């Protein structure tokens, strides 16, 4: 049984399959999802894919409010092949801060290194909306919210506020409207989070093509350190596009520090170093 600030959670398993999560609060228990959970998740994903058929959702970034049992996320990712060659990613955003539930479903852990997924769990809904706005700017896609009803019931103040913020941002894409939810939006809010909260740390490897990259990623795997390798080079794109790509990677993966090889060759104008300084994100560089 896992515990949070206001409820405990335990798995409901039938025939060896996780079918629900039981919440216990003040001595009372209830099921989080219910029998209609999987049909609801698949209906959400199916409706979205029908409205925005692949390849890769036709300019739309779906935002799941809650990860549930993982059926909707699996169906959406089923339309997007794995691999860092698919750019610009991420292709799906998930807003879910229910740690006790995630410890049971394992979804956050299973997708920790999946560049197709951006996971947002900041405690402040404004920061979540700001992070989603940053993803819109970085990927050029428009947001489409896919709310799981269980999460709106569980914490309507949080997930309801995020939903309102997404709707305000989506409306603002056509007609600029200042939302009362985000009166002063920090474009770097999604990249500001507590660092080094787990051991081993999360590593974002930014580098141009180099033979050592494979050695480092293999070493990280042996150490159990989450590592995302992003082949990137300032010579291949303008500075604005370069920095937008880095912001999207940081917001989606939430690393504890950035590792680069041959940093001066990749960051000749110092734009990346300046950005990481503004984000207060540590940089380690190997001058190979």
N, C-alpha and C positions, 0 to 999 in steps of 0.2 A: 504494500500500500504506500502511495506517495502522498505528500502533503504540501499545501501551499498556504498563502496568507489567509484564505477563507474557505477552503474545502480540501477534502482528501479524495483520492481517486483510486479505484481498483478495477482490474479488467473483468469483463464478462466474456467468458469463453464457452463456445458450444462446438462440440466435435473437433476440438483442437484449433478452432478458428476464433479470432477476436471479433466479436459481433457488436460490442457496446462497451461503454465505460460507465461504471457506477460512481456517482458523486455522493460524498457523505459530508454533511455540514450540520453542526449542532445536534448530532445524534439522529438526524433524519437522512434518508438516502433516496436517490432517484437516478434513473438512467439518463445519461446525457443525450444520446442520439435517438434511441427508440428503434422500433422495427422498420420504420420507413427511411432509415439513414442511408443505406446504400442506394435504394432507388432514387432518393432525392439528389445524392451526389452525382449519380450517372445522368440524371435528367438535366442538372445544371450544365454539366460538361457537354452533353449531347446538344442542348439548345444553343450553347455558345458555338460549337463547331459547325452547326447548321447555319448559324447567322454569319459566321466568319470562317468559311472553310479553309483548310490548308491549301497552299503552303504557308504554314506557320501563322495562321490567324489573320492574314490580310490586313496588316497594319494595326492590329489591336493587341494590347497587353492585358490578358485576363488577370483579375485580382481576386483570389479566393479569400473570403473572410472566414478563416478557420480551415484547418486541414482535414478535420473529420477522421474517418477511417482510411482515407487515402485513395478512395475510388475516383473521385473527380480529378485529383492531381495526376493519378496514373493515366486516366483517359486523355487528359490534355497533353501530357508528356508523350503519350503514345503517338501523337501526330508530329512530334519534333524529334528527329534522330539525335542521339547523343553525340557530343564532340565539340571541341572549341572552335572548329572551323566555321560553325554557324554563327554569323555575326550580323548585327550587334545583339548580344544576349544581355540579360535574361529574356526568356520567352513567357514565363509565368511568374507572377508575384503571389506570395502567400502572407497573409497577416494572421499571426497566431502566437500568442504569448502564454498559452496554457501549459506551463512546464509539466505539471503532474500528468496531464493527459498525454503530452508528447513523450514522456518517459515510458508510457505504456504502449503507444502506437509505434514509436521509434521513427516517425516520419522525418522529424528534424535531423536526427542523426543519419538516417539513410540518405538524405539529400544534401548533406553538409558540403559535399564536394561537387555537386551537380551545378555546372555553370548555367544551366537552363532555368534555374529557379532562384529567385530573390526572396529571402525570408525576412520579414520585418516584424519585430517584436518589441519595439520601444514602448515604454510605459505611457508616454504622452501621445495621444492621438494626433496632435499637431505635428510631431516629429515623423510619425508614420506617413501622414499625407505629404509632408515635405519630401520625404524619401521617395514616394511614388512620383511626385512631380519631377524630381531629379531624374528618375528612370525615363519618364516621358521625354524630357529634354535630351537625354543621352541616346535613346533608341529611336526617337521620332514616332513612337506609337501613341495611340490614344487608349485611355483606360476603360475597361469594362468590368464592373464589379459583379462577382458571383458569390452571394452571401449564403452561407450555411445557417439555417434557421436556429440550430442548436446553440451557436455562438452568440447570436443576437439575444437569445433567451438567457444565456449564461451571464453575460456582461453587457447589457444594452448600452450602458454609459460609455463603454470603450468602443465596442464594435459598431454601435450606432453612430458615434461621433466620427469614426473613420469612414463609414459609409457616406455620411453627409459631406465630409470633406472631399471624398472622391467625386461625388456628384457636383460639388462646387467647382472642382478642378476641371471636370469634363465639360461643364457648362462654360467655364472660362476659356476653354480651347476655341470656342466659336465666338463668344461674346465675353470680353473681359469683365469678370465680376469678382470683387474682393469678398471673400468668405469671412464671416465673423469668427469662424473656427480657426483661421490662420491669418490673423491680421498682419503679421510680419513674418514672412516665410524665409527661413534660413536655407539657402540652396545647398548647404553642406550638412543639414541636420541628419540625414540618413547615414552620414559618415562619421558622426560623433557618437561614440558609445564607449563603454568601459573596456579597456584593453587588458589582456593577460588575465582573464577570468578562469581559464582552464589550462591544464597541463597535459600534454605539450601544447604550445601556442599554435595559432592559425597563421599560415604563411602565404602571402600573395607574391608569387615570383613573376616579376615583370622583366622581360628581356627580349632582345632580338634573338634570332635563331643561333644557338650555340650548342656544341656537343655536350657541354657540362650540364645542361638543363635536365637531360634524362637522368644523369647520375644523381642530381640533387633531388628530383622528385622521387626517385627510387629510394634514396636514403630517408626522405621524409616518411614514405610509406612504411619502411622498416621500423621507424621510430614511433609510428602511429600519430604523426603530426599532420593535421589537415593542411593540404597544400594545393593551391590552384595555380597552374602554370598558364600564363598569358603571354603569347608571343606578340610583342608590340614594338614599334619603332617609330620615333618621331619623323624619320625621313620619309615614311610611307604615307603620312597624312599631315594636314595642317595642325597647328598647335591647339586650336580650339577643339577639333575633333579628337586629338590625342588626349587632352585633359578630360573631355566628356567620357571617353572610353574608360579612363582610369577611375573616374568618379563612379561610373556604373559598376565596375568590378568591385570597388571598395564597398559600395552600398549593398551589393548582392552577396558578397562573400564575408564581409566584416572581419578582415584579418587583424591580427595583433601587431604585425609589422610587415613591411614590404622588403623584399630581397631583390636586388638587381645585380646583373653582371655587366661589366664594361659600361658603367653608368654614364660616364662622360660622353661616350660614343652615342648613347641612346638619347641623352638629355643635354644636348649641346647648349641650348639656350637657358638651361636651368629652370624651365617651367615646371617640370615634375618635382624637383626639389622644393620649389617655392610652394607648390600645391600641398605637398605632404607636410610641410611646416605649418601651413594654415590649418590643415586637418589635425595637427598634433599627432600624426601617425609616424611611428619610428621607421627609420630606413637603415637597412644594412646593405652594404654594397661590396661586391667581390670584384676587384679590379683585375680580372683575368686577362 
